[in-house]
Structure formats: structure tokens, C-alpha cells
Amino acid sequence: MAKSQTIGDFTAANRAAWEASAHLHETGAAWEELLAQAARPGFSVLDQELTATLQGLKLEGKSAVQICCNNARELLSLAALGIRPALGIDQSAAFLRQGEKLAAAAGLSPRLVAADIYDLPPDLGRFDLALITIGALGWMPDLPEFFRKVAELLQPGGRLVIYETHPILEIFDPAGDTPFEPSLGYFDKRPLEVTDMIAYDGGDHGVGETGYWFIHTLGDIVTASIAAGLDLLRLEEFPHSIREPEYDIYAGREAQLPMSYCMVSRKR
């Protein structure tokens, strides 16, 4: 972490970057189709791996919080599994307004709170499931403190499920001149500037507000979660991508990189 920048500086910058990019996610055919899907019975955007993991935990009727929930589409999808989508937390109020529209279409009413995960309101409650999905951990400047905050949101015995990009994939640049050679160090702890508008379609949407991305090793993630009182139950690595489409060049190779992982923990 840069000496002149605090956790609050990084999270404020990242909030501004996401707020500036939010409008890209609420326009066009993809947004209209998402709204239409949300209104249908059994709405879910969860893939088969995450669905199977959640079903295996047998949390029907239990409550869930999603940290960094974006527009709440994944939080709302939990209802199709019989899990109650109780709370979504995200820094971006603009994305949460999209979440309110999706929730209304789905006939659901989770509490959606705009807050910095490092500075949460005191009245959020405790839940049986905490969900973290693709693209959350890389925005976190302090991983041990992040997991302490996550643990505070769980009931004793509550489960944390993380479904994320594999950290090894972070060291490759699919848009670079040599996409199959590492462009960053796996152990590089410098804050990495993100200047492009944030979108999931792989397109170039120009320059936005500057945010900061952090590479966390798999060892960092496991160790920080255990230190926060979360006992590791399962860690599975996958050869498939859950990233933007440009990362598909790393899939289906004879010498296959790990591309994603799912980690399940239980609060002591």
C-alpha cells in the first residue's frame, strides 16, 4: 500500500470509478433482457458450479448477505434456491438503484445498503450465508480487515462462499502483445491503477475515474479468512473463466491455467 494513501483513499477512488461506470450497465438489450428475466419464476444468473455449491450447503429458508453485490442480480438469484436474499452491500448507490429495479421485477425486497465494507453501519444484522463473487476481492486494499468485516456479518456456524477469479489469472494481460506470458508478478503488492470505464462486455468504453486493483495470492485469501475466524471447509479450483470474454483465450488449453475457484468457509 502506498504510504501516502489510506484504505479510505483507495475505497473512495474505487467507489467513484464504479459510480462513473454504472450507466453502462443499465442500457441496451442486455439490461432489458435482465429485467425481463428477473420477472420470470425461478430467476437466476448463477452458473452451474455456484448453484451446485450453494445447493450442497442446504441453506433453504436461511438468510443471505452479498458483499459487493453490484446490481443485486446474484443476490436475487438466491431466492430460486430457497435462500432468502436479505441484504446486499455495495459502495455504488447507482448500481443499487439498478438492484431496486431488478428486485421490483422479481417481487423481492432485500435491503440494499450503499456502504464502504470497511466502515459499515452498525445495524445490519447477522446472516446464515455471506456470498462474494467475481471481481470483489481485487478492489480490496486490506484483505485481513475485509475478512474481519465479512465475519461480523455471519451468524456462528454461518457459511461464506467465495466464487472468484483465480489469482494466477491476474498476472496475465489478454490484450497485451504477449498474452501468454506473465505481465505482472504474482507477489506484486502495489496498487494497480484502473483508468478504463468498468464494463463486462470486453468493449472499450473510454477513460473513467481512476480506481485501484490489488493482486491477492490464494495463500493471502485463505490465511486472511482463517485469521478472521472462518474455518476452511472446501477450496476447489476450475479451468473455466468467469471473467470478461477476452479471458476466454486461456480456456481449453492442453497446458491449462487455473481460471476460477470456489472457497467455502464456516464461522466459528
Protein Blocks (a to p, Z undefined) as FASTA:
>chain_A
ZZkbcfklmmmmmmmmmmmmmmmmmgcjklmmmmmmmmpghiafbdfklmmmmmmnopgh
iacddehklnommmmmmmmnopacfbccdfblklmmmmmmmmmmnopacddddddfklcc
fklopcfbdcddehklmmpmblklmmmmmmmmpcehiacddddddfklmmpcfkbmblmb
cfbdfklcbdcddfbdcdfkopaebjadddddddddfklmmmmmmmnopacfbdcddfbd
cbdfklmmmgoifbdcdfbdcdddddZZ
